[in-house]
Amino acid sequence: MISSGKEELVRRVAKLAKLNQELEEKIRKLEKENEKLAAQLEKRKAVIQEDQPATEESLKFNMVTILFAEIQRLGKTFEGIDSALVMDELDEIFFEFGSIADKYKIERIKTIGDTFMCAGGIPVKNITNPVEVVMAAMEMRNLLERYEREKRGGEQRLWDLRIGIHTGPVTATVSGRKKISYDIKGDTVHNASRLSSLSGSGSILISVMTYELVKEFFDTEYYDRLPVKYKDDLLIYRVRGLKPEFSAEGRGMYPNDSFRIKFGLIQFTDLQEMVLDKLEKELPDFVFYHNVKHTVDVVTEVELIGWAEGCSDEEILLLKTAALFHDTGITVSFDDHEFHGTEYARKVLPDYGYTAEQIERICSIIMATKLPPRPSNLLEEIICDSDLDYLGRSDFIPVSNSLFEELKAQNKMKDLNEWNKLQVKFISGHQYFTQTARRLREVNKKLQIERIRSLISD
């Protein structure tokens, strides 16, 4: 009986062990399934999170140029044409309009039926957006004319284009995560839309606000007045094309080098704001002399000396750009900062329309500021004189002291008395290169030597 009981117990234990093993295997399988489900849940949460609209943000822009391009379908020419083909053509045209907007860094806002809407000066604020938007409008008009010729040989037209442009403040609602979109509102949008409705066949109408900002580039004519509720009538102008002096072959359609240089001088303001902001944020704490003020001083001085020395518009643009970038390399390294400045210029300037040749000339001008200065042409002489303009200014002593503090912070100079002796030696051996600088600063520079000598103790 005992033997029989033991056998029964063994059988039960073996059965329980087997059941326990099976349960453990099931638990492991369930744990694996649970891990898979948890991973899938996290992925679904991530997808849901991405699909959910971002919190809307409202921004204000003081100067935005709105363009409405309204494509009118010419009714009689649609007879016998498949409506699907008509819509395909419209899609093709709007796609090309979008490419033009991208080319001029204009934000595509939306397409409303037969109307394409875009805005310059959003999201990046700039002062050149009125010119860029009008250039885009002209290119859209040229594109549609070329499209009609290629599709129908110029014998028949299917589309008519009307464009309205207005510049002013807007409120923009920003939404989206992966793809940011802008919904803009305000009187500026409303007036631009009204201008497109008033525009004639193939016409580009601009408000007086836009006109005042682009009139030096474009050939325009007075068109009409637009009544505005509770305000004075809005004067309207029609854009014929570029002025002959800014147009390739004088045809008014395509910009020439004179246009690009003139535009570059205006765009320089935006470039300067970006670079100065970089300097404000990234210059080392020990920089007391090579700061934002010094950069602005050199930019101002190269323009002053440049005009006095008879430089052309393009040369002035190159000089001002070189002056703007000549100390940016200090954000990388104080030593050889001129070289680092040229590297930064090569990175940034292509986005602002500078040619490869212009960039190389700018970099050569920057490198000429490396001490001791050895300029090889007039532009390099101008920037060297501008960079050391303080030697002949009335504020020489405080500026010189700030340079000493900068060098002292880097353990490059320790004693102010020795620094003043070095300054006397440097100024005594220095001579301005340009006639303008010699005329303006040479006399004062001699006075500086006496002033510094009076500060030196033997």
Summary of the structure (lengths in Angstrom):
residues: 458
radius of gyration: 34.4
end to end distance: 122.6
largest distance: 130.1
contacts: 1382
relative contact order: 0.06
helix: 60%
strand: 16%
